[in-house]
Amino acid sequence: MKKMKKTALMLAGAMSIGVLGGCGGFDASGYLKALMDNSYKNDSAAFVEMKIGTAEEAATLYEQGIDTEVASILSGSGVSAELEAEYHDLLSNIFSQVKYNVKDAEKQSDGTYVVTVEYEQMQVFGPAIEAYTPQAETLQSEWATAETAPSTEEMMEQIFGLLKDCLNDAASGVTYAEPATTTVRIELNNNVYSPNEQDIYNLELVLFDIDKFAEM
């Protein structure tokens, strides 16, 4: 699961769509909030209103973000399409519960905006792994003593099914850390505003306790 931290970079691709700069004022805070609302909440209202893209484009970007998260978790597992679909719904639910508040933006001398984001880190992966670890060990012991060992495909289905159940349980009673803040740079390149990719990567790492998941 150490590849989980790389997932945020994949999601950054779904949040990196730019908008043209103009002579008028640019609402950097509104722009970042529109991207985050679409990526996490599946809410494209501001995305469309700010003319970042169409409702159809917003839906495609949202699905791309979820799909890349699912692919990162299940990479190489060969689990069933049914379980993959369950992970898709699970991560959509987890993302929808993220807590953030996009605050003021400060314009820099080079045209870049620095946007402050207040957040409460979601404690979901840590509790899920805490519940998953002993159960996975028990499951592996059962395989070792079984008269007929399950196939690799069966083991993957069981182990990732267990992980899904633990994540689902954690998401149903999710807790949050104390409020904190981070910043995201909105950069102007070739008259196009877009968020700094590394900042978006860092943003997801603080919105969720992904570091706990990555230790697996």
GIUR-V520404 format. One record per run of one state. SS is the DSSP state (A for helix, B for strand, O for the rest). FROM is the first residue (numbers start at 1). TO is the last residue. Records with the same first field share a line. If there is no record, write none. Layout:
SS: FROM-TO  FROM-TO
//
This chain:
O: 1-3  15-18  21-27  42-44  50-54  75-80  97-98  108-112  121-121  124-124  146-151  173-174  177-179  190-191  196-196  209-209  215-216
A: 4-14  28-41  45-49  55-74  81-96  125-145  152-172  197-207  210-214
B: 19-20  99-107  113-120  122-123  175-176  180-189  192-195  208-208
//
